[in-house]
Amino acid sequence: MSTGAPSTRLLARNVGVNLAAQLLPLLVALVLTPYLVTRLGTERFGAFALAMVLIGYLGVFDLGFGRALTKLAAERLGGTGADEIPRLAGTALAVQVVLGTIVGLALTALADPLVDRVATLPPGLRDEARRSLWMVAVCVPIAMHGSAFQGLLEAYQRFDLTGAMRIFLGTGLIAGPVIAAAAGGGLPAVTAALCVVRAVSWIAYAVLCARIVPGLFAAAWRPSWPAVRALVTFGGWLSVANVAGPLIVHADRFILGSVASMRSRIRRSA
């Protein structure tokens, strides 16, 4: 009984934190989103919704490294290879910097076509949307690292920490833009608030992971090719689901964001 009680309390704590991570962001979004729509207007909120989805969606181009890192690090913890974890995790972070930079540069290059043709935004809003996309491009490497950090913490069974970070991110990604909008900011300001929340979460994740895995960031400067192969071998097949799943889930937001902008333009022309 004495050994089972701590495990029961740990399970209850993890379940409670993860339940809160599901419910609190939802409640915050339900309360604050109508205010944000009112402050920004339909057109700007539609463009903001697209930017928000892009920040989250582009992070899936991490080749499934987050899930792969959970599996491979957990295996090493359960065996005799715990000393390999800093090199493994550091390699994942290094590769994600490269991938994030490539995706960010691609998004920067595609900003004009996305604004002018895909989103069908009115001329007065296109410059704001373009600057917002540039900010999103900067956030892509940060978003990618989030999956690796979370995967590493889960390998160490720190679901309490990952749950707490999800609460922060889920609430911050709506509360931050609301604060920026309340201060009179337009689309670039609320998008910058998204990036600030992402940056703060990156710092928090980095501190937590560095405490649990000493030498993590030193190892990131010395990536291991065998570690890259191991991560890609397991995570590569997950990347297809990572790309297709969010696209299916969030496709309606892209459609609604574009339709909202088109509808406003039709009203003005009428």
C-alpha positions in Angstrom: 0.0 0.0 0.0 2.8 2.4 0.8 4.3 2.0 -2.7 0.9 2.3 -4.4 -0.2 5.5 -2.7 2.4 7.8 -4.3 1.7 6.3 -7.7 -2.0 6.9 -7.3 -1.4 10.5 -6.3 1.0 11.0 -9.2 -1.6 9.6 -11.6 -4.3 11.8 -10.2 -2.1 14.9 -10.5 -1.2 14.1 -14.1 -4.8 13.4 -15.0 -6.0 16.6 -13.3 -3.3 18.8 -15.0 -4.1 17.3 -18.4 -7.8 17.7 -17.9 -7.2 21.4 -17.0 -5.0 21.7 -20.1 -8.0 20.7 -22.2 -10.7 22.7 -20.5 -9.1 26.0 -19.4 -7.9 27.2 -22.9 -11.4 26.3 -24.2 -13.1 28.4 -21.5 -10.7 31.3 -22.1 -11.4 31.2 -25.8 -15.1 31.1 -25.3 -15.0 34.1 -23.1 -12.4 36.3 -24.9 -12.9 35.5 -28.6 -16.1 37.6 -29.0 -14.3 40.6 -27.6 -11.4 40.0 -30.0 -13.7 39.8 -33.0 -15.3 43.0 -31.9 -12.0 44.9 -31.5 -10.4 43.6 -34.7 -13.5 43.5 -36.9 -14.5 40.6 -39.1 -11.8 41.0 -41.8 -8.9 41.4 -39.4 -10.1 38.6 -37.2 -10.3 36.3 -40.3 -6.7 37.2 -41.2 -5.6 36.7 -37.6 -7.2 33.3 -37.5 -5.2 32.3 -40.5 -2.0 33.5 -38.9 -2.8 31.6 -35.7 -3.5 28.4 -37.6 -0.3 28.8 -39.6 1.9 29.1 -36.5 0.5 25.9 -35.1 0.3 24.0 -38.4 3.7 24.8 -39.8 5.2 23.3 -36.7 4.1 19.8 -37.9 6.9 19.9 -40.5 9.3 18.5 -37.8 9.4 15.0 -39.4 7.6 13.5 -36.3 10.7 14.2 -34.1 8.6 14.9 -31.0 7.0 11.5 -30.9 10.2 9.8 -32.0 12.1 11.5 -29.2 9.6 10.3 -26.7 10.0 6.7 -27.8 13.8 6.7 -28.3 14.5 8.6 -25.1 12.2 6.4 -23.0 13.8 3.3 -24.4 17.2 4.6 -23.3 15.9 5.5 -19.9 14.6 1.9 -19.5 18.0 0.4 -20.6 21.6 1.4 -20.3 21.7 4.2 -22.8 20.6 7.2 -20.6 23.9 8.9 -21.3 22.9 9.0 -25.0 19.8 11.1 -24.4 21.5 14.6 -24.4 23.0 13.9 -27.8 19.8 12.4 -29.2 17.6 15.3 -28.0 20.2 17.9 -29.0 20.3 16.5 -32.5 16.5 16.8 -32.7 16.7 20.4 -31.7 19.5 21.1 -34.2 17.7 19.5 -37.1 14.5 21.4 -36.2 16.3 24.7 -36.4 17.3 23.9 -40.0 13.8 22.7 -40.9 12.2 25.7 -39.2 14.5 28.1 -41.1 13.7 26.5 -44.4 9.9 26.6 -43.8 10.1 30.1 -42.5 12.0 31.3 -45.5 9.5 29.5 -47.8 6.6 31.2 -46.0 8.3 34.6 -46.4 8.7 34.0 -50.1 5.0 33.0 -50.4 3.7 35.9 -48.3 2.6 37.9 -51.3 0.7 35.1 -53.1 -1.0 34.0 -49.9 -2.1 37.6 -49.2 -3.1 38.6 -52.7 -4.6 35.4 -54.1 -5.4 32.8 -51.4 -6.8 34.9 -48.6 -8.5 37.4 -50.9 -8.0 40.3 -48.5 -9.1 43.8 -49.3 -6.2 46.2 -50.4 -6.2 48.1 -47.1 -5.5 45.0 -45.1 -2.9 43.3 -47.3 0.1 45.2 -45.9 -0.9 44.3 -42.4 -1.4 40.7 -43.3 1.9 40.6 -45.1 3.8 41.9 -42.0 1.9 39.4 -39.9 3.0 36.5 -42.1 6.6 37.6 -41.8 6.2 37.4 -38.0 4.7 33.9 -38.4 7.7 32.9 -40.4 10.0 33.9 -37.5 7.9 31.8 -35.1 8.1 28.6 -37.1 11.4 27.3 -35.6 10.1 28.1 -32.1 6.9 26.1 -32.8 8.9 23.2 -34.1 11.0 23.0 -31.0 7.9 22.8 -28.9 7.2 19.3 -30.1 10.7 18.1 -29.3 10.6 19.7 -25.8 7.3 18.1 -25.1 8.4 14.8 -26.4 11.5 14.9 -24.2 9.5 15.7 -21.0 7.0 12.9 -21.8 9.9 10.4 -22.1 10.7 11.3 -18.5 7.0 11.0 -17.6 6.7 14.7 -16.6 3.2 14.9 -17.8 2.5 17.5 -15.1 5.0 19.8 -16.8 3.7 19.3 -20.3 0.2 19.8 -19.1 1.1 23.1 -17.4 2.8 24.2 -20.6 -0.3 23.4 -22.6 -2.4 25.4 -20.2 0.0 28.4 -20.6 0.1 28.1 -24.4 -3.6 27.5 -24.8 -4.6 30.5 -22.7 -1.8 32.7 -23.7 -2.4 32.4 -27.4 -5.8 34.0 -27.0 -5.2 36.2 -24.0 -2.0 37.8 -25.5 -3.8 38.9 -28.7 -6.7 40.2 -26.6 -4.4 42.4 -24.6 -2.7 43.7 -27.7 -6.1 44.5 -29.3 -7.3 46.2 -26.1 -4.3 48.4 -26.3 -5.3 49.5 -29.7 -3.1 47.3 -31.8 -4.0 46.1 -35.3 -3.3 42.8 -37.0 0.5 43.0 -36.8 0.3 43.8 -33.1 -2.0 40.8 -32.2 0.2 38.5 -34.4 3.3 39.8 -32.5 1.5 38.9 -29.3 1.2 35.3 -30.6 4.9 35.2 -31.3 5.8 36.6 -27.8 3.7 33.9 -26.1 5.5 31.3 -28.3 8.9 32.8 -27.4 8.1 32.8 -23.6 6.9 29.1 -23.9 10.1 28.3 -25.7 12.2 29.7 -22.8 10.1 27.9 -20.2 10.4 24.6 -22.1 14.1 25.1 -22.5 14.7 25.8 -18.8 12.6 22.7 -17.8 14.3 20.4 -20.3 17.8 21.7 -19.5 17.2 20.9 -15.8 16.1 17.4 -16.6 18.7 16.7 -19.3 22.0 18.4 -18.4 24.1 19.1 -21.4 21.1 19.3 -23.8 22.0 22.5 -25.5 25.7 21.8 -25.6 24.9 18.6 -27.5 22.8 20.6 -30.0 26.0 22.1 -31.4 27.3 18.5 -32.1 24.5 16.7 -33.9 24.9 13.0 -34.4 24.1 11.4 -37.8 23.2 8.1 -36.2 20.7 10.0 -34.0 19.3 11.7 -37.1 18.7 8.3 -38.8 17.1 6.9 -35.7 14.7 9.9 -35.4 13.8 10.0 -39.1 13.3 6.2 -39.2 10.7 6.3 -36.5 9.3 9.8 -36.9 9.2 10.0 -40.7 6.1 7.9 -41.1 4.4 10.0 -38.5 5.0 13.2 -40.4 2.4 12.2 -43.0 -0.3 12.1 -40.3 1.0 15.2 -38.7 0.7 17.1 -41.9 -2.7 15.7 -43.1 -4.4 15.7 -39.7 -4.2 19.4 -38.8 -4.9 20.3 -42.4 -8.2 18.4 -42.3 -9.0 19.8 -38.8 -8.2 23.5 -39.6 -9.3 23.6 -43.3 -12.6 25.2 -42.2 -10.8 28.1 -40.6 -8.9 28.9 -43.8 -12.2 28.8 -45.7 -14.1 30.9 -43.1 -11.3 33.4 -42.9 -11.3 33.8 -46.7 -15.1 33.9 -46.9 -15.3 36.5 -44.2 -13.0 38.8 -46.1 -14.8 38.3 -49.4 -18.2 38.9 -47.8 -17.0 42.2 -46.3 -15.7 43.3 -49.7 -19.0 42.4 -51.4 -20.9 44.5 -48.8 -18.6 47.5 -49.4 -18.9 47.3 -53.2 -22.7 47.0 -52.9 
